[in-house]
Amino acid sequence: MILAAISTSLITVVVLTCVVFGKAAAELVAEYEAFSES
């Protein structure tokens, strides 16, 4: 039970990290595209 809880929380942390980095990368790409157009 403890291992299952730990693995579940680890998966949650990994997914949240991927989402946060994905949003940050999307914002960086949008800023880079806007900068390269000007």
The first five atom37 places (N, CA, C, CB, O) and aatype in JSON, in Angstrom:
{
  "aatype": [12, 9, 10, 0, 0, 9, 15, 16, 15, 10, 9, 16, 19, 19, 19, 10, 16, 4, 19, 19, 13, 7, 11, 0, 0, 0, 6, 10, 19, 0, 6, 18, 6, 0, 13, 15, 6, 15],
  "atom_mask": [
    [1, 1, 1, 1, 1],
    [1, 1, 1, 1, 1],
    [1, 1, 1, 1, 1],
    [1, 1, 1, 1, 1],
    [1, 1, 1, 1, 1],
    [1, 1, 1, 1, 1],
    [1, 1, 1, 1, 1],
    [1, 1, 1, 1, 1],
    [1, 1, 1, 1, 1],
    [1, 1, 1, 1, 1],
    [1, 1, 1, 1, 1],
    [1, 1, 1, 1, 1],
    [1, 1, 1, 1, 1],
    [1, 1, 1, 1, 1],
    [1, 1, 1, 1, 1],
    [1, 1, 1, 1, 1],
    [1, 1, 1, 1, 1],
    [1, 1, 1, 1, 1],
    [1, 1, 1, 1, 1],
    [1, 1, 1, 1, 1],
    [1, 1, 1, 1, 1],
    [1, 1, 1, 0, 1],
    [1, 1, 1, 1, 1],
    [1, 1, 1, 1, 1],
    [1, 1, 1, 1, 1],
    [1, 1, 1, 1, 1],
    [1, 1, 1, 1, 1],
    [1, 1, 1, 1, 1],
    [1, 1, 1, 1, 1],
    [1, 1, 1, 1, 1],
    [1, 1, 1, 1, 1],
    [1, 1, 1, 1, 1],
    [1, 1, 1, 1, 1],
    [1, 1, 1, 1, 1],
    [1, 1, 1, 1, 1],
    [1, 1, 1, 1, 1],
    [1, 1, 1, 1, 1],
    [1, 1, 1, 1, 1]
  ],
  "atom_positions": [
    [[0.84, -1.21, 0.0], [0.0, 0.0, 0.0], [0.87, 1.26, 0.0], [-0.94, 0.01, 1.22], [0.6, 2.21, -0.73]],
    [[1.92, 1.24, 0.84], [2.77, 2.43, 0.92], [3.48, 2.66, -0.42], [3.82, 2.28, 2.06], [3.56, 3.79, -0.91]],
    [[3.98, 1.57, -1.01], [4.67, 1.72, -2.3], [3.72, 2.23, -3.36], [5.3, 0.39, -2.74], [4.1, 3.06, -4.19]],
    [[2.48, 1.75, -3.35], [1.51, 2.21, -4.34], [1.25, 3.71, -4.17], [0.18, 1.42, -4.21], [1.15, 4.44, -5.15]],
    [[1.15, 4.16, -2.93], [0.91, 5.59, -2.69], [2.1, 6.41, -3.15], [0.63, 5.84, -1.2], [1.93, 7.48, -3.73]],
    [[3.3, 5.91, -2.89], [4.51, 6.64, -3.3], [4.59, 6.72, -4.82], [5.78, 5.96, -2.73], [4.86, 7.78, -5.37]],
    [[4.35, 5.6, -5.5], [4.43, 5.61, -6.96], [3.35, 6.5, -7.55], [4.3, 4.18, -7.52], [3.6, 7.2, -8.54]],
    [[2.17, 6.5, -6.95], [1.09, 7.37, -7.46], [1.48, 8.83, -7.31], [-0.23, 7.09, -6.72], [1.27, 9.63, -8.23]],
    [[2.03, 9.2, -6.15], [2.42, 10.59, -5.94], [3.57, 10.97, -6.87], [2.81, 10.83, -4.47], [3.64, 12.1, -7.35]],
    [[4.48, 10.03, -7.12], [5.59, 10.32, -8.03], [5.07, 10.57, -9.44], [6.6, 9.16, -8.04], [5.51, 11.5, -10.11]],
    [[4.12, 9.74, -9.88], [3.54, 9.93, -11.21], [2.85, 11.29, -11.29], [2.54, 8.79, -11.55], [2.97, 12.0, -12.29]],
    [[2.14, 11.65, -10.22], [1.46, 12.96, -10.21], [2.47, 14.09, -10.32], [0.63, 13.12, -8.93], [2.26, 15.04, -11.06]],
    [[3.57, 13.98, -9.58], [4.6, 15.03, -9.63], [5.2, 15.13, -11.02], [5.71, 14.75, -8.58], [5.42, 16.23, -11.53]],
    [[5.48, 13.98, -11.64], [6.07, 13.99, -12.98], [5.12, 14.63, -13.98], [6.44, 12.56, -13.43], [5.53, 15.44, -14.8]],
    [[3.84, 14.27, -13.9], [2.85, 14.83, -14.84], [2.74, 16.34, -14.64], [1.47, 14.16, -14.66], [2.72, 17.09, -15.61]],
    [[2.65, 16.77, -13.39], [2.54, 18.21, -13.13], [3.78, 18.95, -13.63], [2.33, 18.48, -11.63], [3.68, 20.04, -14.18]],
    [[4.96, 18.34, -13.43], [6.19, 18.97, -13.91], [6.19, 19.11, -15.43], [7.41, 18.17, -13.45], [6.57, 20.14, -15.97]],
    [[5.74, 18.05, -16.11], [5.68, 18.1, -17.57], [4.71, 19.19, -18.02], [5.24, 16.74, -18.15], [5.0, 19.91, -18.98]],
    [[3.57, 19.32, -17.34], [2.6, 20.35, -17.72], [3.19, 21.74, -17.52], [1.3, 20.2, -16.89], [3.04, 22.61, -18.38]],
    [[3.87, 21.95, -16.39], [4.45, 23.26, -16.11], [5.53, 23.6, -17.13], [5.03, 23.31, -14.68], [5.56, 24.71, -17.66]],
    [[6.41, 22.63, -17.42], [7.47, 22.89, -18.4], [6.88, 23.09, -19.79], [8.48, 21.74, -18.41], [7.39, 23.89, -20.56]],
    [[5.82, 22.35, -20.11], [5.17, 22.51, -21.41], [4.61, 23.91, -21.58], [0.0, 0.0, 0.0], [4.78, 24.52, -22.64]],
    [[3.95, 24.42, -20.54], [3.4, 25.78, -20.62], [4.52, 26.79, -20.75], [2.54, 26.09, -19.39], [4.43, 27.73, -21.55]],
    [[5.59, 26.62, -19.98], [6.72, 27.55, -20.03], [7.36, 27.52, -21.42], [7.76, 27.21, -18.95], [7.71, 28.57, -21.97]],
    [[7.52, 26.32, -21.98], [8.13, 26.2, -23.31], [7.23, 26.85, -24.35], [8.38, 24.73, -23.66], [7.72, 27.51, -25.26]],
    [[5.92, 26.67, -24.24], [4.99, 27.27, -25.21], [5.08, 28.79, -25.14], [3.54, 26.81, -24.94], [5.07, 29.46, -26.18]],
    [[5.17, 29.34, -23.93], [5.29, 30.79, -23.8], [6.61, 31.28, -24.39], [5.19, 31.2, -22.32], [6.65, 32.32, -25.05]],
    [[7.7, 30.53, -24.15], [8.99, 30.93, -24.7], [8.96, 30.9, -26.22], [10.11, 30.01, -24.18], [9.49, 31.8, -26.87]],
    [[8.34, 29.87, -26.8], [8.25, 29.77, -28.26], [7.43, 30.94, -28.81], [7.62, 28.42, -28.69], [7.8, 31.53, -29.82]],
    [[6.32, 31.27, -28.14], [5.49, 32.38, -28.61], [6.27, 33.69, -28.54], [4.2, 32.49, -27.76], [6.2, 34.5, -29.47]],
    [[7.01, 33.91, -27.46], [7.81, 35.13, -27.35], [8.91, 35.15, -28.41], [8.42, 35.24, -25.95], [9.18, 36.21, -28.99]],
    [[9.53, 34.0, -28.68], [10.6, 33.95, -29.67], [10.05, 34.25, -31.06], [11.29, 32.58, -29.66], [10.68, 34.96, -31.85]],
    [[8.86, 33.69, -31.37], [8.27, 33.94, -32.68], [7.91, 35.42, -32.83], [7.01, 33.07, -32.89], [8.14, 36.01, -33.89]],
    [[7.35, 36.02, -31.79], [7.01, 37.44, -31.84], [8.27, 38.28, -31.97], [6.21, 37.86, -30.58], [8.27, 39.29, -32.67]],
    [[9.35, 37.87, -31.31], [10.61, 38.62, -31.38], [11.24, 38.5, -32.76], [11.59, 38.13, -30.3], [11.78, 39.48, -33.28]],
    [[11.19, 37.3, -33.36], [11.83, 37.1, -34.66], [11.06, 37.8, -35.77], [11.95, 35.6, -34.96], [11.63, 38.14, -36.8]],
    [[9.75, 38.02, -35.57], [8.98, 38.7, -36.61], [9.31, 40.19, -36.66], [7.48, 38.51, -36.37], [9.29, 40.78, -37.73]],
    [[9.61, 40.8, -35.51], [9.88, 42.23, -35.45], [11.27, 42.57, -35.95], [9.7, 42.75, -34.04], [11.66, 43.74, -35.97]]
  ]
}
